[in-house]
Amino acid sequence: MKGTEYEASAEAGIVFTTGNSETTTITGGAKASRKTGKNKVSAEGNVTYARSSLRVIDDLNGNGMIDNTDEITTETSTTAEQFALKARYDRFLTEFNSLFIAALVSRDLPAGKESVIGAQAGYSRQLYKSKTAEAVGEFGYDFSREDLVAGDAVDIHSARAFVGFKADMTEGATFETSGEVLTNLNHENLPTRTNGADFGEDTRVNFKAAVSAKLGKRASVQTSIEAHYDNRPAPANIKGLAMGFVPEATKLDTMMKASFIYTFF
């Protein structure tokens, strides 16, 4: 039997612009796991924050024209504020098969979600493995309680399927991708729809693809793209709406980022 196996890494990325357009974007994340015998405990988290300042006009004298610099102001807004944390326990039945449970906490304010607390349980299997590549598949149950920016909290019971693939492209370069599909098993009462969402109507799809290149023994850089689709999105996080008018947030969110990654062990 193998001894205790540890893995841990952290990543960070930051972008600043000044002048006519002022923006600040910060991303970060960390992963850690410990495996002993047939037991594996892992945790991961990530955060994204973006703030921008743009020039806007305000016709102060009401003459229908912008004719002095006092009528040009700078408006600052938060354009991204999200984080996700996940802790998971796997109990291996064989070398390639395990049962797992997980706890999740997240927040995505621009997407209309003040907070999301959830849990997962299911079965995981290694579908393929070679010296340079491996694939994993999972299926099971997912529960999420979403505290929304408008209306009551929503409980979602879902069936979940996941597949992940990782491969070495060349020496020091790695490609990895994953896809996750969740679909609701219960009726949901949604503030954006009078008829809510029946079985299978609140389907969510999460996709990620990333390419990493080593800079040394422990350091590497990574570029990635993520896409998140929600067929029944939360209310849009917009202020000043008329009472009773609750529009949906955009169904598809995407994010591209470049990160520096340091692997501790």
N, C-alpha and C positions, 0 to 999 in steps of 0.2 A: 504494500500500500504506500502511496506517495505521502510525503510529509505535508505540513501546512503550506499552502500556496497563497501568496499575497500579491495583489496588484493595486496600484494607486497612481493617478495622474491628475493634473490640473491644466486648465487652458484659460487664456485671456486674450481679448482683442479690444482695441479702442480707436475711435476716429474723432478728430476735432476739425472744424472749419471755422474761420473767422472772416470778418469783412462784411460784404453784402449779404451773405448767408451764414448764420452762426448755428452750428449744430454740434452736439456731443452725443456720441454713441458708445456704449460700454457693453461688452459681452463677457461672460465668464462661466466656468463650469468646473466640475470635479467628479471623479469616479474613484471608487475604492471597493475592493472585494477581499474576502478571506474564505478559503476552502480547506476543510479538514475532513478527510475520509469522504463520507457521503453527504456532508453538510456544507452548504455554501451560503454566506451572507454577503450581500452587496448593497451599495448605496450610490446614488448619483444625483447631481443637481446642476441646474443652469439658470442664468439670469441674463436678461436683455433690457437695457434702458436707453432710451433716446429722447433727446430734447432739442427743439429747434426754435430759432428766432427769425421771423421774416418781417419785412416791411409791409404795412397795410395802410390804407387811406381812410380818412375820416373827415367828411365835409363839415367842418365846424361852423362856418358862417352860412351854410345852406344855399350857396349861390349856384350849386350844380357843377362847380369846378374845384379842382385842387390847385390852389394858387399860392400857397406858402408852405414852408417846411414844417410849421406847427401841425399841419393836416396830414403829415406822414409820420406814423408812429411805428414802433416795433412791438410785435405781439409774440410772446413766448408760449409754447405749448409742449406737452409731453406726447410724443408720437409712438412710443413703445414703452411699456412697463409690464414685464412679465417674468415669472420665475416658475420653476418646477422642481420638486423634490420627490425622490422615490427610494424606498427601502424594500429589499426583497430577500426572501429566504427560499432556497432550493433544497429539496431532499432527493438525492439521486437514488433511483431504483436500480439502474445499471449505469455503465459508463456513459451511455448516450441518452438516457431517459431520466426525467426528473418531474416531480410535482412541486409547485411553487405557490407562495402567497406573497402579496406585496401591498404596501400602503403608499398612497400618493397624496401630495398637496401641491396646488398650483394657483397661479393668478395670471390673468391676461386682461388688463383693464381696457385697452382699446377695443378688444373683442367683446366687451360687455360682461366680463366675468370677474366679480370682485374677489371671489375665492372658489376653489374647487377642492373638495376633500373626497377621497375615494379609496377603493381597495380592489385587488385582483386576485384571482385564484385560477389555477389551470395546470395543464400538462405541457411539458417542453421536450422536444426531441431533436437531436442532432441528425439532420437529414443527409449530410454529406461531409466528408473530411478527407483532405489530402495534405501533402506537405506544404502546399501553397494556398489552399482555399478551404473554407468550411461554410456550411449553410445550416441554419436552425429554424425550426418551425414550432409555433405554439398555438394552442387554442384554449379557451376557458371562459370565465365570467368576469365582468367588470361592473363595479358600482361607483357612481359619481353623484355627489350632492353639490349642485352649482348654486352659489349665492350670486345673483345677478344684479346689475346696476339699476334695474327697474323690475318691479313685480316681486312675487314670492320666489323662494328657493325652489329648485327643481331637482327631484330625485330621478336618476336614470339607471335602470338595470339593463345591462347589455351583454350580448354574446361578442366575444373577441377572438380575432385571428391575427397572427403575426408571423412574418417570415423575415429573416435577416441573412445577409451574405457578406463575407469578407474574403479578400484575396490579395496576395502579393503580386503587384504588376511587374515590377523590376526590383532589384536589390535596393532596399531602403524606401520604396514607394508602395503604398497600400491603398486599395479601393474598398469601400464598404457602403452598403446600402440596406435599407430596411423599409418595410411597409406594414402598416397596421390598419385593420378595419374593425370598427365597432358599430353594432346596430342595436337599437333599443328593443327590449322585450316587453316593456310596459307602456301604457298610455301616459303621455306627459301633458300637463297643463302649462302652456307657454303664454307669457304676457304679450308676445308678438302675434299670436294666432288664436282666434276665438275657438277653433276646433282642435287646438293642441297638436299633438303628434301621436298617431297610432303606431302599432307594432311595425317595425322596420322602416319608419319614415325618418327617424332621426339617425341617419347613417353618418359616421365620421370616418375620415381617411387621413392617416398621417404617413408622410413619406420623407425619407432623408437619404441623401447620397453625399459622400465625402471622399476626398483624395488627400492622403497625408504623405509627407516626404520628410525623412530624417535629416536633421542637421548635425547630429552627433549621436553618442550612445543613448542619451536620455532626452534630448530636445528634438522637436519636430514642428513643422508648420502644416496647417490643414486648411483647405477651402471646402466649403460645404453649401448645400442648398436644402432647404426644408420647405415642405408644403403641407398645409393643414386645411382640410375641407370639412365643413359642417353643413349638412343639408337642412338643419333647423338651428340656425345660429342664435345666439343670445341677443338681447336688445342692444342697439347701437349706443355707444357712450357719447351722446350728444346733449348738450345743455340747451335750455330755452325752448323745448318742444311744447306744443299745446297739450293740455291735459287730455289723457286718453289716447294720444298718438304715440305709439311705441314701434318705431321702425326696426327692422332687423339689421344686425351688423353684416358686413360682407361675408359671403360664404367661404371664400378662399383667401387664406393668408399665405404668403411666401416670405422667406428670408434667406439671403445669401450672406455668408460671412467668411472672414479669414481669421485664423486663430494661431497663437503660439502655444504649443503643448509641451509640458514637462512631465516626464514619467519618473516617479520616485523609485518604484521597484515593480 
